[in-house]
């Protein structure tokens, strides 16, 4: 272990690394329940997505541990899974098979870019205000989805959206909305109290109270209304045949009616968000772990980026959305994780979770909705990094447009488009051409062409 992970050199022990790996897993295990719920809205088999998520997470964690020797864990990224389900599939009408092919192609491009300095160069070309704006916008978008999954935000004829009526169909939809509010309060309190795995515990407590409500008759299962029993049919399963519904399906795509330009736009959107989200997370987590050198750089960033790219590519083949590094890795680092053994431990636990697929897939959407809303809050923290002053308005306004258009247009890609185009146009007209990179010009032209020809 010491030769493989250089434990003595990093002033750590096997026990400390394993504890750190378990801690990291507990803080991000909610994705095992949340990701199948989101991708099921794209028409995918949630059982297959759960297995694919666990396997892709295992591959990513193993790569990070053995190739980069860093204590960072990977899993299906929040935001990009919502982009695949709600923007690409539901809004654009593209099948999930084609969407997974876009993720696969994006992963291959990432593998190539990760072997060079191109990925870092592209990341550095995007203004920091837009990077923060995209993060905040995705946070609001995810929170909005959480409100919908909770049954709190519903359609309205005049205002488009409104709050649900708790009294109508109380035994089915009304009680679900109330349970989601309860779960949100529990999760928030646990997070404020700095309880490890607060999001996961919030899901479990909400689900448990829901089962109690079913026992006493407050929650009434009605399959015709999409409301099912909260009690799992089984806890452990050794049947992994469901993975056949998604494995390799990215290669069985029908591009008729999609259009090559549409496909490129989707692929580029995945590429754009994943690119600086991964590097930003790596730098942020590394800074908290004091792993950056005197120049503020992560020495092992290239194998770390390559691990992320490999996990994304494999995840698309298995049947899940983009796999990336999780900021929750800081939980394991906080208890002493310093080497790849932490990541490998987390990966082993993800692999073990495949056995409990019936348990995870039985978790209702009202129990996972508070997790989405809290993740949105965590991503919203990036608003503090956007400077609001007269001198920075050419940066701030594009970031603002990027933020508000994502939830209001129900599309991450539209938010990115508006942010990039407005940044270039505003800075160009205001005489700040020196602030616009060549890459930003290219992106703006591509997004404008999308609106002209699509």
VMD Tcl script that draws the C-alpha trace (Angstrom):
set ca {
  {0.00 0.00 0.00}
  {2.80 2.38 0.91}
  {4.67 1.77 -2.35}
  {1.48 2.05 -4.40}
  {0.03 5.20 -2.81}
  {3.13 6.74 -1.14}
  {1.41 6.86 2.25}
  {4.45 7.78 4.37}
  {5.46 10.48 1.91}
  {1.97 12.02 2.30}
  {2.00 11.59 6.10}
  {-1.03 9.30 6.24}
  {-1.99 5.72 7.05}
  {-4.13 2.96 5.54}
  {-6.74 3.32 8.29}
  {-7.00 7.09 7.83}
  {-7.36 6.75 4.05}
  {-10.08 4.10 4.32}
  {-12.04 6.21 6.82}
  {-11.67 9.18 4.47}
  {-12.94 7.09 1.54}
  {-16.00 5.96 3.51}
  {-16.69 9.56 4.54}
  {-16.50 10.79 0.95}
  {-18.85 8.03 -0.19}
  {-21.41 8.88 2.48}
  {-21.49 12.53 1.40}
  {-22.04 11.75 -2.30}
  {-24.03 8.49 -2.16}
  {-27.20 10.50 -2.77}
  {-26.31 10.51 -6.47}
  {-27.10 6.75 -6.58}
  {-30.73 7.61 -5.81}
  {-30.95 10.97 -7.61}
  {-29.35 10.13 -10.97}
  {-31.77 7.28 -11.88}
  {-34.70 9.55 -10.97}
  {-33.47 12.29 -13.32}
  {-32.46 10.09 -16.26}
  {-35.72 8.13 -15.95}
  {-37.37 11.35 -17.15}
  {-35.37 10.90 -20.35}
  {-36.99 7.49 -20.86}
  {-34.10 5.42 -19.49}
  {-34.48 2.35 -17.26}
  {-33.72 3.65 -13.71}
  {-32.41 0.25 -12.58}
  {-29.97 0.20 -15.50}
  {-28.94 3.82 -14.83}
  {-28.26 3.01 -11.18}
  {-25.93 0.14 -12.09}
  {-24.25 2.25 -14.79}
  {-23.79 5.10 -12.31}
  {-22.14 2.83 -9.75}
  {-19.85 1.21 -12.34}
  {-18.83 4.53 -13.94}
  {-18.15 5.97 -10.47}
  {-16.01 2.95 -9.63}
  {-13.99 3.30 -12.83}
  {-13.52 7.02 -12.25}
  {-12.45 6.60 -8.63}
  {-10.05 3.78 -9.50}
  {-8.49 5.85 -12.29}
  {-8.12 8.85 -9.99}
  {-6.61 6.68 -7.28}
  {-4.18 4.60 -9.33}
  {-3.27 7.08 -12.09}
  {-3.20 10.41 -10.23}
  {-2.88 9.18 -6.60}
  {-5.34 11.87 -5.50}
  {-8.17 11.53 -2.92}
  {-10.88 12.81 -5.29}
  {-14.01 10.79 -6.02}
  {-16.03 10.84 -9.24}
  {-19.64 10.11 -10.14}
  {-22.40 11.28 -12.49}
  {-22.33 15.07 -12.44}
  {-25.30 17.05 -11.21}
  {-26.38 19.57 -13.82}
  {-25.20 17.61 -16.81}
  {-27.60 14.78 -15.99}
  {-30.38 17.38 -15.84}
  {-29.13 18.87 -19.13}
  {-29.36 15.46 -20.80}
  {-32.83 14.65 -19.49}
  {-34.65 17.98 -19.61}
  {-32.87 20.01 -22.30}
  {-31.52 17.50 -24.82}
  {-34.27 14.86 -24.59}
  {-37.41 16.68 -23.45}
  {-36.88 20.16 -24.94}
  {-34.88 19.35 -28.09}
  {-36.64 16.04 -28.76}
  {-33.38 14.12 -29.16}
  {-33.37 10.48 -28.02}
  {-31.30 9.50 -25.00}
  {-29.31 7.15 -27.25}
  {-28.05 10.12 -29.29}
  {-27.48 12.11 -26.09}
  {-25.25 9.33 -24.73}
  {-23.36 9.29 -28.04}
  {-22.73 13.03 -27.56}
  {-21.39 12.29 -24.07}
  {-19.22 9.49 -25.49}
  {-17.77 11.79 -28.17}
  {-17.22 14.50 -25.60}
  {-15.34 12.01 -23.44}
  {-13.09 10.99 -26.33}
  {-12.30 14.64 -27.07}
  {-11.52 15.10 -23.36}
  {-9.13 12.16 -23.45}
  {-7.22 13.81 -26.29}
  {-7.30 17.26 -24.68}
  {-6.23 15.86 -21.32}
  {-3.04 14.49 -22.86}
  {-2.08 18.04 -23.88}
  {-2.34 21.54 -22.41}
  {-5.25 22.46 -24.69}
  {-7.93 21.78 -22.09}
  {-6.30 24.11 -19.59}
  {-5.82 26.76 -22.30}
  {-9.52 26.65 -23.21}
  {-10.46 26.84 -19.55}
  {-8.27 29.90 -19.05}
  {-9.82 31.60 -22.11}
  {-13.30 31.67 -20.53}
  {-13.77 34.74 -18.28}
  {-14.11 33.93 -14.60}
  {-17.43 35.78 -14.36}
  {-19.01 33.41 -16.90}
  {-17.57 30.35 -15.17}
  {-19.20 31.43 -11.92}
  {-22.37 32.43 -13.77}
  {-22.72 28.99 -15.33}
  {-22.25 27.32 -11.94}
  {-24.87 29.53 -10.27}
  {-27.28 29.14 -13.19}
  {-27.03 25.36 -13.11}
  {-27.66 25.53 -9.37}
  {-30.93 27.44 -9.90}
  {-31.90 25.07 -12.71}
  {-31.35 22.02 -10.49}
  {-33.27 23.65 -7.63}
  {-36.18 24.35 -9.99}
  {-36.21 20.69 -11.05}
  {-36.18 19.75 -7.37}
  {-39.25 21.92 -6.73}
  {-41.02 20.21 -9.63}
  {-40.05 16.71 -8.52}
  {-41.29 17.57 -5.05}
  {-44.68 18.45 -6.51}
  {-44.36 21.99 -5.11}
  {-44.02 23.76 -8.47}
  {-46.78 22.89 -10.95}
  {-48.09 24.15 -14.29}
  {-50.42 27.16 -14.42}
  {-52.42 28.51 -17.36}
  {-51.75 32.21 -16.71}
  {-48.47 32.37 -14.80}
  {-46.91 29.23 -16.39}
  {-45.85 27.95 -12.96}
  {-47.37 28.19 -9.48}
  {-47.31 26.48 -6.09}
  {-49.34 23.30 -5.76}
  {-52.64 23.02 -3.93}
  {-51.89 20.88 -0.90}
  {-55.57 20.06 -0.32}
  {-56.25 18.60 -3.77}
  {-55.44 14.88 -3.91}
  {-53.87 15.14 -0.46}
  {-53.36 11.39 -0.07}
  {-51.18 11.28 -3.18}
  {-49.69 14.56 -4.43}
  {-50.44 16.84 -1.47}
  {-48.72 14.67 1.11}
  {-45.73 14.20 -1.21}
  {-45.25 17.98 -1.44}
  {-45.47 18.31 2.34}
  {-42.99 15.47 2.85}
  {-40.60 17.18 0.41}
  {-40.81 20.41 2.45}
  {-40.16 18.40 5.61}
  {-37.16 16.74 3.96}
  {-35.78 20.09 2.85}
  {-35.93 21.43 6.41}
  {-34.27 18.29 7.78}
  {-31.50 18.40 5.16}
  {-30.86 22.12 5.71}
  {-30.67 21.71 9.49}
  {-28.30 18.75 9.22}
  {-26.11 20.71 6.79}
  {-26.03 23.76 9.08}
  {-25.11 21.49 12.00}
  {-22.21 20.20 9.84}
  {-23.46 16.62 9.94}
  {-21.48 14.40 7.58}
  {-23.62 13.04 4.73}
  {-26.41 15.52 5.54}
  {-27.93 15.22 2.06}
  {-27.98 11.41 2.20}
  {-29.46 11.40 5.70}
  {-32.08 13.91 4.54}
  {-33.18 11.48 1.81}
  {-33.32 8.54 4.25}
  {-35.28 10.44 6.93}
  {-37.80 11.80 4.39}
  {-38.29 8.35 2.90}
  {-38.72 6.84 6.36}
  {-41.37 9.39 7.38}
  {-43.10 8.74 4.05}
  {-43.28 5.01 4.83}
  {-44.75 5.85 8.24}
  {-47.38 8.02 6.51}
  {-48.25 5.10 4.24}
  {-48.70 2.80 7.25}
  {-51.13 5.18 8.95}
  {-53.02 5.97 5.74}
  {-51.89 9.57 5.06}
  {-50.02 8.43 1.94}
  {-52.16 6.35 -0.38}
  {-50.42 4.52 -3.26}
  {-52.19 4.95 -6.59}
  {-50.24 3.56 -9.59}
  {-52.70 5.15 -12.03}
  {-51.70 8.57 -10.67}
  {-47.99 7.69 -10.68}
  {-47.89 7.22 -6.89}
  {-46.41 3.90 -5.79}
  {-45.78 2.03 -2.55}
  {-42.79 3.39 -0.62}
  {-41.70 -0.03 0.60}
  {-39.03 -1.73 -1.57}
  {-39.84 -5.14 -2.97}
  {-36.32 -6.29 -2.10}
  {-33.12 -4.94 -0.56}
  {-30.38 -6.93 -2.26}
  {-30.29 -8.21 -5.82}
  {-27.69 -10.17 -7.74}
  {-29.54 -9.66 -11.01}
  {-27.61 -7.15 -13.11}
  {-29.34 -7.94 -16.39}
  {-31.00 -4.50 -16.42}
  {-27.70 -2.96 -17.53}
  {-28.39 -4.52 -20.91}
  {-31.03 -1.82 -21.50}
  {-28.36 0.90 -21.62}
  {-24.98 -0.80 -22.17}
  {-23.63 0.10 -25.59}
  {-26.87 1.83 -26.59}
  {-24.94 4.99 -27.44}
  {-23.68 3.09 -30.53}
  {-27.22 2.12 -31.57}
  {-28.31 5.63 -32.46}
  {-30.60 6.87 -35.18}
  {-29.48 10.33 -36.30}
  {-32.42 10.83 -38.63}
  {-34.23 14.01 -37.68}
  {-31.42 15.15 -35.38}
  {-29.10 16.95 -37.78}
  {-25.33 17.12 -37.54}
  {-25.40 20.73 -36.33}
  {-27.82 19.86 -33.52}
  {-25.59 16.98 -32.48}
  {-22.48 19.21 -32.47}
  {-24.28 21.84 -30.37}
  {-25.30 19.20 -27.82}
  {-21.84 17.66 -27.72}
  {-20.21 21.08 -27.41}
  {-22.54 22.04 -24.56}
  {-21.54 18.91 -22.65}
  {-17.91 19.67 -23.44}
  {-18.14 23.31 -22.40}
  {-19.78 22.73 -19.01}
  {-17.78 19.62 -18.12}
  {-14.49 21.25 -19.07}
  {-14.34 24.11 -16.62}
  {-16.56 22.42 -14.05}
  {-13.98 19.64 -13.70}
  {-10.94 21.90 -13.63}
  {-12.68 24.33 -11.29}
  {-13.62 21.51 -8.92}
  {-10.12 20.03 -9.02}
  {-8.48 23.36 -8.25}
  {-11.01 24.23 -5.55}
  {-10.77 20.88 -3.79}
  {-6.97 20.83 -4.13}
  {-6.78 24.31 -2.57}
  {-8.79 23.15 0.44}
  {-6.52 20.12 0.75}
  {-3.41 22.36 0.39}
  {-2.20 20.26 -2.53}
  {-1.41 23.18 -4.87}
  {2.19 24.18 -5.48}
  {3.68 27.65 -4.97}
  {2.24 28.76 -8.34}
  {-1.27 27.65 -7.41}
  {-1.21 24.65 -9.72}
  {-2.01 21.00 -9.10}
  {1.07 18.94 -10.06}
  {-0.97 15.84 -10.95}
  {-3.69 17.70 -12.85}
  {-3.05 15.95 -16.18}
  {-3.66 12.37 -14.93}
  {-6.57 13.75 -12.87}
  {-8.16 15.25 -15.99}
  {-7.47 12.05 -17.90}
  {-9.23 10.05 -15.16}
  {-12.27 12.28 -15.51}
  {-12.28 11.87 -19.30}
  {-11.96 8.07 -19.13}
  {-14.81 7.88 -16.60}
  {-17.05 10.02 -18.83}
  {-16.35 7.87 -21.89}
  {-16.93 4.60 -20.03}
  {-20.03 6.00 -18.34}
  {-21.61 6.84 -21.70}
  {-21.04 3.26 -22.88}
  {-22.49 1.87 -19.64}
  {-25.50 4.18 -19.79}
  {-25.13 7.30 -17.68}
  {-24.49 11.01 -18.19}
  {-21.15 12.79 -17.82}
  {-19.02 11.57 -14.91}
  {-16.94 14.15 -13.07}
  {-15.02 15.00 -9.91}
  {-17.19 15.77 -6.89}
  {-16.63 18.71 -4.55}
  {-17.90 16.41 -1.77}
  {-14.41 14.90 -1.89}
  {-13.47 17.64 0.58}
  {-15.38 15.70 3.26}
  {-12.89 12.84 3.01}
  {-9.96 15.23 2.80}
  {-11.18 16.94 5.97}
  {-10.77 13.69 7.92}
  {-7.26 13.05 6.60}
  {-7.53 11.66 3.05}
  {-4.40 12.54 1.10}
  {-3.76 9.78 -1.45}
  {-5.46 7.70 -4.11}
  {-6.35 5.05 -1.53}
  {-9.19 7.34 -0.43}
  {-10.59 7.43 -3.96}
  {-10.15 3.66 -4.41}
  {-12.04 3.02 -1.16}
  {-14.91 5.22 -2.37}
  {-14.88 3.35 -5.70}
  {-15.17 -0.02 -3.92}
  {-18.21 1.22 -2.01}
  {-19.86 2.38 -5.25}
  {-19.25 -1.08 -6.70}
  {-20.77 -2.69 -3.61}
  {-23.83 -0.43 -3.97}
  {-24.80 -2.27 -7.16}
  {-26.04 -5.08 -4.94}
  {-28.54 -2.75 -3.26}
  {-30.12 -1.49 -6.48}
  {-33.72 -2.48 -5.47}
  {-33.36 -0.38 -2.33}
  {-32.08 2.73 -4.11}
  {-34.56 2.56 -7.00}
  {-37.46 2.41 -4.53}
  {-36.62 5.85 -3.14}
  {-39.43 8.23 -4.21}
  {-38.84 11.53 -6.01}
  {-40.22 13.59 -3.10}
  {-37.36 12.20 -0.96}
  {-34.64 13.05 -3.50}
  {-36.12 16.47 -4.38}
  {-34.70 18.14 -1.22}
  {-31.27 16.87 -2.27}
  {-31.62 18.64 -5.63}
  {-32.69 21.86 -3.94}
  {-29.75 21.71 -1.51}
  {-27.27 20.97 -4.30}
  {-28.67 24.03 -6.06}
  {-27.94 26.05 -2.92}
  {-24.36 24.78 -2.77}
  {-23.80 25.75 -6.40}
  {-25.44 29.14 -5.79}
  {-22.57 30.02 -3.45}
  {-20.58 30.96 -6.56}
  {-22.61 34.20 -6.75}
  {-20.19 35.64 -4.18}
  {-17.37 35.45 -6.72}
  {-19.20 37.69 -9.22}
  {-18.20 41.30 -8.55}
  {-20.99 43.88 -8.79}
  {-19.49 47.31 -9.50}
  {-19.53 49.95 -12.25}
  {-16.11 48.84 -13.52}
  {-17.12 45.19 -13.87}
  {-20.55 45.59 -15.49}
  {-19.32 44.20 -18.82}
  {-18.55 40.98 -16.91}
  {-21.43 41.03 -14.45}
  {-24.36 41.56 -16.86}
  {-23.45 38.59 -19.13}
  {-23.07 36.43 -16.01}
  {-26.49 37.62 -14.82}
  {-28.09 36.79 -18.19}
  {-26.46 33.36 -18.08}
  {-27.88 32.75 -14.59}
  {-31.49 33.79 -15.18}
  {-31.91 32.18 -18.60}
  {-31.03 28.66 -17.46}
  {-34.05 28.11 -15.17}
  {-36.41 30.43 -17.06}
  {-35.66 28.86 -20.47}
  {-35.35 25.43 -18.82}
  {-32.07 24.90 -20.61}
  {-28.43 24.93 -19.52}
  {-27.21 25.32 -23.11}
  {-29.40 28.41 -23.70}
  {-27.94 29.99 -20.57}
  {-24.42 29.33 -21.82}
  {-25.33 30.71 -25.24}
  {-26.79 33.94 -23.85}
  {-23.83 34.38 -21.52}
  {-21.20 33.96 -24.23}
  {-22.95 36.05 -26.89}
  {-23.77 38.91 -24.51}
  {-20.21 38.93 -23.14}
  {-18.68 39.31 -26.58}
  {-21.23 41.87 -27.84}
  {-21.19 44.05 -24.69}
  {-17.40 44.12 -24.37}
  {-16.98 44.73 -28.11}
  {-19.38 47.69 -28.21}
  {-18.07 49.14 -24.93}
  {-14.54 49.23 -26.35}
  {-13.08 46.44 -24.25}
  {-11.87 44.26 -27.08}
  {-8.74 43.29 -25.13}
  {-10.96 41.31 -22.75}
  {-12.30 39.05 -25.52}
  {-10.23 36.01 -26.43}
  {-10.22 34.36 -29.85}
  {-11.97 31.34 -28.35}
  {-14.79 33.56 -27.05}
  {-15.26 35.06 -30.55}
  {-15.50 31.55 -32.01}
  {-18.00 30.43 -29.37}
  {-20.18 33.50 -29.89}
  {-20.29 32.98 -33.67}
  {-21.18 29.30 -33.24}
  {-24.03 30.09 -30.86}
  {-25.37 32.84 -33.14}
  {-25.32 30.43 -36.08}
  {-27.30 27.99 -33.96}
  {-30.12 30.52 -33.58}
  {-29.97 31.51 -37.25}
  {-30.15 28.02 -38.72}
  {-32.04 26.03 -36.07}
}
mol new
graphics top color blue
foreach p $ca { graphics top sphere $p radius 0.5 }
foreach p [lrange $ca 0 end-1] q [lrange $ca 1 end] { graphics top cylinder $p $q radius 0.2 }
display resetview
